[in-house]
Amino acid sequence: MKFDFDKVVDRRNSHSAKWDGMAGAVGATAPDAIAMWVADMDFEAPPAVKEALLEEVNRSTHGYYTNDITWKTAMSDWLDRHHGYKPDPEWITPTSGIVSALGLILQAFTEENDSVVVFSPAYHAFDKIIKANNRHIHNQQMINEQGKYRMDFDGLKASMPKNAKVVFFCSPHNPGGRVWDEAEIRQLADFCIENNLILVSDEIHHDLVYSGATHHATAKVAPDIEEHLITCVAATKTFNLAGAHIGGCIISNSKMRKQFRDVCNRSGLLSLPLFGMIATEAAQRHGDEWLSQLLPYLEANRDLLAERIVRAVPGSRPMHLQSTYLGWVDFAGTGLTKDDYMHRLTHKARLGVSTGPQFGPGGESWVRFNFATPRSIVSEALDRMEEAFKDLA
């Protein structure tokens, strides 16, 4: 079966945060504004998801969900098929999305005013959830080495506060699209062991990896860290099911697992949403072929954005993405102020995009573009940028 990723689905007036929330979130108020900010896709989910949900809708008795072992097994089997890592299903705790899980992890394993290490620039929700829980974020800015990020362990060793308890690790990296190699992951694991830090490996983008790169599950690469490791994964990013708000935390350490589940239980979060569990299980059981066709489509969109934006916006410099559908582009070389280039993007080109500073130190002159949308829309966005920045040519 061939899937049609060129199909344009009108998501306006559908309670879509990406499209209906764009004006309030990123200031793109034009009626024809193109949403390229929050990380969900504009593609239809795999047919198996629709079939499973329709079966439940037709049953018409939507009571409480139970027997999550089938969901856990589907996740374990998926990780085994695609990443060569097969956790015991009993190690997996379903959560209400990954950001929610991060908050619960902080509540389970840290105290107020403890510090959390983040390699910045990094996923902006790290900063929000850390601060919302009255913890301190310790941003260790990464080194941009010839257009490729690497973690600065020497800098971290010198600057890390004594009350650091946890590292939030984005693998693959958002927003830089970096797929970490095995040596880097081992080095991070060794650092965490030496400094008695819990390593939280957010691997939600693990399936969205392009040709020439391979995602390495932290638990597989550095099994000696497993007693200090929490791996966060989900089907939602892979299959455009973000609205399901379902993720999973994999914890092999039985004491840590109980500690985490106790916090979930105290918050009433071990009761799981029926439709989200059904949708994500169906995706991981039957979505392999859909993903195999999605990846080359996204890769072509990535290449189109990278090729054309340097002409559309002279002086811009995209980072080469090995993963994710989130273009990361440096505007420092345009010679424009942040207010100027953001005004052009938001109001002249009529694009809803994510500004770099929210990703922390190192993101000041950058912009993030979500290109997980039909190619005709990516092309239209680039046409608009060319018009908005034509005086720079």
Secondary structure by P-SEA (a helix, b strand, c coil): ccccccccccccccccccccccccccccccccccccccccccccccaaaaaaaaaaaaaccccccccaaaaaaaaaaaaaaccccccccccccccccaaaaaaaaaaacccccbbbbbcccccaaaaaaaaaaccccccccccccccbbbbcaaaaaacccccccccccccccccccccccaaaaaaaaaaaaaabbbbbbbccccccccccbbbbccccccccccccbbbbbccccccccccccbbbbbbccaaaaaaaaaaaaaaccccccaaaaaaaaaaaaccaaaaaaaaaaaaaaaaaaaaccccccccccccccccccbbbbbcccccccaaaaaaaaccccccbbbbccccccccccbbbbbccccaaaaaaaaaaaaaaacccc
